[in-house]
Amino acid sequence: MPEAKTTTREPGTGGPLSGVRVVELAGIGPGPFAAMLLADLGADVVRVDRPGGPGLGIDPARDVTNRNKRSVVVDLKAPDGPARVLDLAERADVLIEGYRPGVAERLGVGPGDCHARNPRLVYGRMTGWGQQGPLAQHAGHDIGYIALTGTLGMIGAPGEPPAVPANLLGDYAGGSLYLVVGILAALHHARATGTGQVVDAAIVDGTAHLSSMIHGMLAAGSWQDRRGANLLDGGCPFYGTYETADGRHMAVGALEPRFYAEFMRLLGLPDLAPARDDVSRWPELRAAVAARFKTRTRDEWTAVFTDSDACTAPVLSLREAPHHPHLAARATFTDHDGITQPAPAPRFSATPTAVRTGPALPGADTEAVVRDWELAPDWAPPAASRPDPAVHNPQ
């Protein structure tokens, strides 16, 4: 795996968003991930950490979602706290916050306060329920958001509870990525018109939007509204996962006829191939495929399907994935300061991206931000009152 060069922390350099300034009001989950993506793309992201940190207990030196950023510490409840944030907002292109609706306004750093200082600002709001609606003021987490959108109910085996897809589907796909798309669209608008706006990115909205194709299939009668009964949800015997002799798994996605034929040939069940087109024989086909996979280990089956078009792959763990030959050849993962992590994505031919710096430690970049963002010399609190960045985890 390629070793990323450790660099001195500096404003965003390289990447298509080089020159874009982003203020991130520290939070947890999808907001920091969205800010990381912007930072990976070259934006100069200044994270405004709160005294004492977010309280999750993760060592800031290992929090990959804070890579490529810089950090200052501001106590928004202090008399001069909001003014410090507004000084940053005045010089920024984008601000990201993930508070409950109304909290930023009460703190004095809401959209109205920020736009009074900087009308071009794109103000990105990341929540689970959105800024309006009966649940807007309620607490929540990924699993509850995706539950209400119908997407959680799609995942898992029939007759069993829905399977929990970590917090990838809601927080990061339905949340962070939609916030970033909204920010980039609003930034384009602001540069064309000189007018900023508020981006209301709700995880329930983004996750529901991800299921657009499925809703189309449901309306067309080609999708059943229950788990494990459809082409893409494990109901189909040639699109799913199977256990191998060593208790590991293979993933099969042989949907198209020619890929399916290749799969059945390499699996050693060519005589059963016609069962593909007879749904009444799918239970028989599934049982035969499952029994066949149980005769060899995962790595043995991987060798069988390597270099084929059978659309069959081993199910790897998080620690195994970086060492897969294809991912290693593409440098999909990288090492930086001893942490193996996904490399920035996507890739750009003219403005390549990179992991430039490790996770920003709270308050470590105050002097540099004051200098680079041309803040008043007295903007920073006295050095003695700042957190020690060497103390990575106060908990």
C-alpha positions as CSV (number, residue, x, y, z in Angstrom):
1,M,0.0,0.0,0.0
2,P,1.5,3.4,-0.9
3,E,2.7,5.5,2.0
4,A,1.3,9.0,1.9
5,K,3.9,11.7,2.7
6,T,3.3,13.5,6.0
7,T,3.2,17.2,5.4
8,T,3.1,20.4,7.4
9,R,-0.4,21.5,8.0
10,E,-1.3,24.3,5.6
11,P,-4.4,25.7,3.8
12,G,-6.1,23.4,1.3
13,T,-3.8,22.8,-1.7
14,G,-4.4,20.7,-4.7
15,G,-7.8,19.3,-5.7
16,P,-10.6,21.0,-7.6
17,L,-11.8,22.9,-4.5
18,S,-8.4,24.6,-3.9
19,G,-9.1,28.2,-2.7
20,V,-12.6,27.4,-1.3
21,R,-12.8,28.2,2.4
22,V,-15.1,26.2,4.7
23,V,-16.0,26.7,8.3
24,E,-17.1,23.5,10.1
25,L,-18.8,23.8,13.5
26,A,-17.7,20.7,15.2
27,G,-20.2,17.9,15.5
28,I,-20.3,14.1,15.1
29,G,-21.1,11.8,12.2
30,P,-22.3,13.1,8.8
31,G,-21.3,16.7,9.3
32,P,-17.6,16.0,9.9
33,F,-17.6,13.4,7.0
34,A,-19.0,16.0,4.6
35,A,-16.4,18.5,5.7
36,M,-13.7,15.8,5.2
37,L,-14.9,15.2,1.7
38,L,-14.6,18.9,0.9
39,A,-11.2,19.0,2.5
40,D,-10.1,15.9,0.5
41,L,-11.2,17.8,-2.7
42,G,-8.8,20.7,-1.7
43,A,-10.9,23.1,0.3
44,D,-9.4,24.9,3.3
45,V,-11.6,23.5,6.0
46,V,-11.3,25.2,9.4
47,R,-13.0,23.1,12.1
48,V,-14.3,25.1,15.0
49,D,-13.9,22.7,18.0
50,R,-15.6,23.2,21.3
51,P,-13.6,23.2,24.6
52,G,-13.4,19.6,25.8
53,G,-14.2,18.0,22.4
54,P,-17.3,16.2,21.2
55,G,-17.3,13.6,24.0
56,L,-17.3,10.4,21.9
57,G,-14.0,9.2,23.3
58,I,-12.2,8.7,20.0
59,D,-8.6,9.8,20.0
60,P,-8.5,13.0,17.8
61,A,-5.2,11.9,16.4
62,R,-7.0,8.9,14.9
63,D,-10.2,10.5,13.8
64,V,-9.8,10.2,10.0
65,T,-12.8,12.3,9.3
66,N,-10.7,15.3,10.5
67,R,-7.9,14.7,8.0
68,N,-6.9,17.5,5.6
69,K,-8.5,20.1,8.0
70,R,-7.3,22.7,10.4
71,S,-8.7,23.3,13.9
72,V,-9.3,26.2,16.2
73,V,-11.2,26.1,19.5
74,V,-14.0,28.5,20.2
75,D,-16.4,28.4,23.1
76,L,-19.7,29.5,21.5
77,K,-21.2,30.0,24.9
78,A,-18.6,32.6,25.9
79,P,-19.5,36.3,25.4
80,D,-17.1,36.6,22.4
81,G,-17.6,33.1,21.0
82,P,-20.2,33.9,18.4
83,A,-18.3,37.0,17.2
84,R,-15.2,34.8,16.5
85,V,-17.3,32.4,14.4
86,L,-18.9,35.3,12.5
87,D,-15.4,36.6,11.8
88,L,-14.6,33.2,10.1
89,A,-18.0,33.1,8.3
90,E,-17.3,36.6,6.9
91,R,-14.2,35.2,5.1
92,A,-15.6,31.8,4.2
93,D,-17.4,30.4,1.1
94,V,-19.2,27.7,3.1
95,L,-20.3,27.0,6.7
96,I,-21.4,23.6,7.9
97,E,-23.4,23.0,11.1
98,G,-25.2,20.0,12.5
99,Y,-27.2,21.3,15.5
100,R,-30.8,20.7,16.1
101,P,-33.0,23.3,14.4
102,G,-32.9,26.7,16.1
103,V,-29.7,26.0,18.1
104,A,-27.4,27.9,15.8
105,E,-29.8,30.9,15.8
106,R,-29.9,30.9,19.6
107,L,-26.1,30.8,19.7
108,G,-25.9,33.8,17.4
109,V,-24.4,32.0,14.4
110,G,-27.5,31.1,12.4
111,P,-28.0,31.9,8.7
112,G,-29.3,35.4,9.4
113,D,-26.3,36.3,11.5
114,C,-23.9,34.9,9.0
115,H,-25.5,36.3,5.9
116,A,-25.6,39.7,7.5
117,R,-21.8,39.5,7.4
118,N,-21.4,37.6,4.2
119,P,-24.3,37.5,1.7
120,R,-22.4,35.1,-0.5
121,L,-22.1,32.4,2.1
122,V,-23.4,28.9,1.5
123,Y,-24.8,27.8,4.9
124,G,-25.0,24.0,5.0
125,R,-27.3,22.4,7.7
126,M,-26.9,18.7,8.5
127,T,-29.7,17.0,10.5
128,G,-31.5,13.7,10.6
129,W,-35.1,14.9,10.5
130,G,-34.6,18.2,8.7
131,Q,-35.3,21.8,9.7
132,Q,-39.1,21.4,9.7
133,G,-41.6,18.7,10.5
134,P,-43.1,17.0,13.6
135,L,-39.8,15.2,14.4
136,A,-37.5,18.1,13.7
137,Q,-36.8,18.8,17.4
138,H,-36.4,15.2,18.4
139,A,-33.2,13.3,18.9
140,G,-32.3,10.5,16.5
141,H,-29.7,8.4,14.9
142,D,-29.1,6.7,11.5
143,I,-31.1,3.6,12.3
144,G,-34.2,5.6,13.1
145,Y,-33.9,7.8,10.0
146,I,-33.6,4.9,7.6
147,A,-36.3,3.0,9.4
148,L,-38.9,5.7,8.6
149,T,-37.9,6.0,4.9
150,G,-38.6,2.3,4.2
151,T,-35.0,1.6,3.3
152,L,-34.1,-0.3,6.5
153,G,-37.1,-2.6,6.0
154,M,-35.7,-3.6,2.6
155,I,-32.5,-5.1,4.0
156,G,-32.2,-8.6,5.4
157,A,-33.6,-12.1,5.1
158,P,-37.4,-12.8,5.0
159,G,-38.7,-13.8,8.4
160,E,-35.8,-12.2,10.2
161,P,-35.4,-8.7,11.6
162,P,-34.0,-6.1,9.2
163,A,-30.2,-6.1,8.9
164,V,-28.4,-3.0,10.2
165,P,-26.1,-1.6,7.5
166,A,-23.8,0.1,10.1
167,N,-24.4,3.9,9.7
168,L,-23.4,4.0,6.0
169,L,-26.8,4.2,4.4
170,G,-28.3,7.0,6.4
171,D,-25.6,9.2,7.9
172,Y,-23.1,9.1,5.1
173,A,-25.0,8.2,1.9
174,G,-28.3,9.9,2.6
175,G,-26.7,12.6,4.8
176,S,-23.1,13.6,4.0
177,L,-23.1,13.0,0.3
178,Y,-26.4,15.0,-0.2
179,L,-25.0,17.8,1.9
180,V,-21.9,18.0,-0.2
181,V,-23.9,17.9,-3.5
182,G,-26.1,20.7,-2.1
183,I,-23.2,22.8,-1.0
184,L,-21.5,22.4,-4.4
185,A,-24.6,23.4,-6.3
186,A,-25.3,26.3,-4.0
187,L,-21.6,27.4,-4.3
188,H,-22.0,27.4,-8.1
189,H,-25.1,29.5,-7.7
190,A,-23.4,31.9,-5.3
191,R,-20.5,32.5,-7.7
192,A,-22.9,33.1,-10.6
193,T,-25.2,35.5,-8.7
194,G,-23.4,36.7,-5.6
195,T,-26.1,35.4,-3.4
196,G,-25.7,32.6,-0.9
197,Q,-28.4,30.4,0.5
198,V,-29.2,27.7,3.1
199,V,-28.8,24.0,2.2
200,D,-31.2,21.9,4.4
201,A,-29.7,18.4,4.1
202,A,-31.9,15.9,6.1
203,I,-30.9,12.3,6.3
204,V,-34.5,11.2,5.8
205,D,-34.7,13.2,2.6
206,G,-31.4,11.9,1.1
207,T,-32.1,8.3,2.1
208,A,-35.6,8.4,0.6
209,H,-34.1,9.8,-2.6
210,L,-31.6,7.0,-2.8
211,S,-34.5,4.6,-3.2
212,S,-36.0,6.3,-6.3
213,M,-35.3,3.4,-8.6
214,I,-36.9,0.9,-6.2
215,H,-40.0,3.1,-6.0
216,G,-40.2,3.1,-9.7
217,M,-40.0,-0.7,-9.8
218,L,-42.6,-0.9,-7.0
219,A,-45.0,1.3,-9.1
220,A,-44.3,-0.9,-12.1
221,G,-45.2,-4.1,-10.2
222,S,-41.6,-5.4,-10.6
223,W,-40.7,-5.0,-6.9
224,Q,-42.5,-6.7,-3.9
225,D,-42.7,-4.6,-0.8
226,R,-41.1,-7.2,1.4
227,R,-37.6,-8.4,2.2
228,G,-35.8,-11.1,0.3
229,A,-38.4,-11.4,-2.5
230,N,-36.7,-9.3,-5.2
231,L,-33.9,-9.4,-7.7
232,L,-31.6,-7.1,-5.8
233,D,-32.4,-7.8,-2.2
234,G,-31.2,-11.4,-1.8
235,G,-34.4,-12.9,-3.0
236,C,-32.8,-14.1,-6.2
237,P,-30.4,-17.1,-5.8
238,F,-27.9,-15.6,-8.2
239,Y,-27.7,-12.3,-6.4
240,G,-26.7,-12.8,-2.8
241,T,-24.1,-14.2,-0.4
242,Y,-23.2,-17.7,0.4
243,E,-21.2,-19.3,3.2
244,T,-18.0,-21.3,2.4
245,A,-16.4,-24.3,4.0
246,D,-14.3,-22.1,6.4
247,G,-17.3,-20.0,7.6
248,R,-16.5,-17.1,5.3
249,H,-18.6,-15.8,2.4
250,M,-18.8,-15.2,-1.3
251,A,-20.9,-12.5,-3.0
252,V,-22.7,-13.4,-6.2
253,G,-24.1,-10.9,-8.6
254,A,-24.5,-12.9,-11.8
255,L,-27.6,-11.2,-13.1
256,E,-27.1,-11.1,-16.9
257,P,-27.5,-14.4,-18.7
258,R,-24.0,-14.6,-20.0
259,F,-22.5,-13.8,-16.6
260,Y,-24.9,-16.3,-15.0
261,A,-23.8,-19.0,-17.4
262,E,-20.2,-18.4,-16.6
263,F,-21.0,-18.5,-12.9
264,M,-22.8,-21.8,-13.1
265,R,-20.1,-23.3,-15.2
266,L,-17.3,-22.4,-12.8
267,L,-19.4,-23.3,-9.8
268,G,-19.8,-26.8,-11.4
269,L,-23.6,-26.7,-11.8
270,P,-24.1,-26.2,-15.5
271,D,-27.0,-28.7,-15.6
272,L,-29.0,-26.5,-13.2
273,A,-28.6,-23.3,-15.3
274,P,-32.1,-23.4,-16.8
275,A,-33.6,-23.0,-13.3
276,R,-32.7,-19.3,-13.6
277,D,-35.7,-18.6,-15.7
278,D,-38.2,-20.6,-13.6
279,V,-39.0,-18.8,-10.3
280,S,-40.6,-21.9,-8.9
281,R,-37.2,-23.6,-9.1
282,W,-35.3,-20.8,-7.3
283,P,-35.5,-22.6,-3.9
284,E,-33.9,-25.7,-5.6
285,L,-31.3,-23.5,-7.3
286,R,-30.4,-21.7,-4.0
287,A,-30.0,-24.9,-2.1
288,A,-27.7,-26.4,-4.7
289,V,-25.6,-23.2,-5.0
290,A,-25.3,-23.0,-1.2
291,A,-24.3,-26.7,-0.9
292,R,-21.7,-26.3,-3.6
293,F,-20.1,-23.2,-2.0
294,K,-19.8,-25.2,1.3
295,T,-17.4,-27.6,-0.4
296,R,-14.5,-25.2,-0.5
297,T,-13.0,-22.3,1.4
298,R,-13.5,-18.7,0.5
299,D,-10.0,-18.4,-0.8
300,E,-10.3,-21.5,-2.9
301,W,-13.5,-20.2,-4.5
302,T,-11.9,-16.8,-5.0
303,A,-9.2,-18.6,-7.1
304,V,-11.9,-20.3,-9.1
305,F,-13.6,-17.1,-10.1
306,T,-10.5,-14.9,-10.5
307,D,-10.2,-13.4,-14.0
308,S,-13.8,-14.5,-14.9
309,D,-16.9,-12.5,-15.8
310,A,-19.0,-14.5,-13.3
311,C,-19.5,-11.4,-11.1
312,T,-18.5,-13.3,-8.0
313,A,-16.2,-11.9,-5.3
314,P,-15.0,-12.8,-1.8
315,V,-16.6,-10.9,1.1
316,L,-13.6,-9.2,2.8
317,S,-13.3,-7.7,6.2
318,L,-12.2,-4.1,6.8
319,R,-8.6,-5.2,7.5
320,E,-8.5,-7.5,4.5
321,A,-9.9,-5.0,1.9
322,P,-6.7,-2.8,1.6
323,H,-4.7,-5.8,0.6
324,H,-6.9,-7.0,-2.3
325,P,-4.7,-6.9,-5.4
326,H,-7.2,-4.7,-7.3
327,L,-7.6,-2.2,-4.5
328,A,-3.9,-2.2,-3.8
329,A,-3.1,-1.6,-7.5
330,R,-5.5,1.4,-7.6
331,A,-4.3,2.7,-4.2
332,T,-7.9,2.8,-3.0
333,F,-6.5,2.7,0.5
334,T,-3.5,4.6,1.8
335,D,-1.4,4.8,4.9
336,H,-0.8,8.2,6.6
337,D,1.0,8.6,9.9
338,G,0.5,4.9,10.6
339,I,-3.3,4.9,9.9
340,T,-4.6,2.8,7.0
341,Q,-7.6,4.7,5.5
342,P,-9.5,5.1,2.3
343,A,-7.9,7.4,-0.1
344,P,-9.8,10.5,-1.3
345,A,-12.4,9.8,-4.0
346,P,-13.3,10.4,-6.8
347,R,-10.2,11.0,-8.9
348,F,-9.4,14.0,-11.1
349,S,-7.1,14.1,-14.1
350,A,-6.2,17.8,-13.8
351,T,-6.5,18.5,-10.1
352,P,-5.5,15.3,-8.2
353,T,-6.3,15.0,-4.5
354,A,-4.3,13.5,-1.6
355,V,-4.3,12.9,2.1
356,R,-2.2,16.0,2.8
357,T,-2.3,16.0,6.6
358,G,-3.5,13.8,9.4
359,P,-6.5,14.5,11.7
360,A,-6.6,18.1,12.9
361,L,-5.9,18.2,16.7
362,P,-8.2,20.6,18.5
363,G,-6.8,24.1,18.6
364,A,-3.5,23.2,16.9
365,D,-3.8,25.5,14.0
366,T,-5.0,28.7,15.6
367,E,-2.0,30.9,14.7
368,A,-1.9,29.7,11.1
369,V,-5.6,30.3,10.6
370,V,-5.4,33.8,12.0
371,R,-2.6,34.5,9.6
372,D,-4.0,32.9,6.5
373,W,-7.6,34.1,6.9
374,E,-6.4,37.6,7.9
375,L,-8.2,37.7,11.2
376,A,-7.5,40.4,13.8
377,P,-4.4,39.5,15.9
378,D,-6.5,39.4,19.0
379,W,-8.9,36.9,17.5
380,A,-7.2,34.0,19.1
381,P,-7.6,33.4,22.8
382,P,-4.4,33.6,24.9
383,A,-2.1,30.6,24.3
384,A,-2.4,29.6,28.0
385,S,-6.2,29.1,27.6
386,R,-6.1,26.9,24.6
387,P,-6.2,23.1,24.8
388,D,-2.9,21.2,24.5
389,P,-3.0,19.4,21.1
390,A,-0.6,16.9,22.5
391,V,-3.4,15.7,24.8
392,H,-5.2,13.6,22.2
393,N,-7.9,12.0,24.3
394,P,-8.9,13.7,27.6
395,Q,-11.3,10.9,28.3
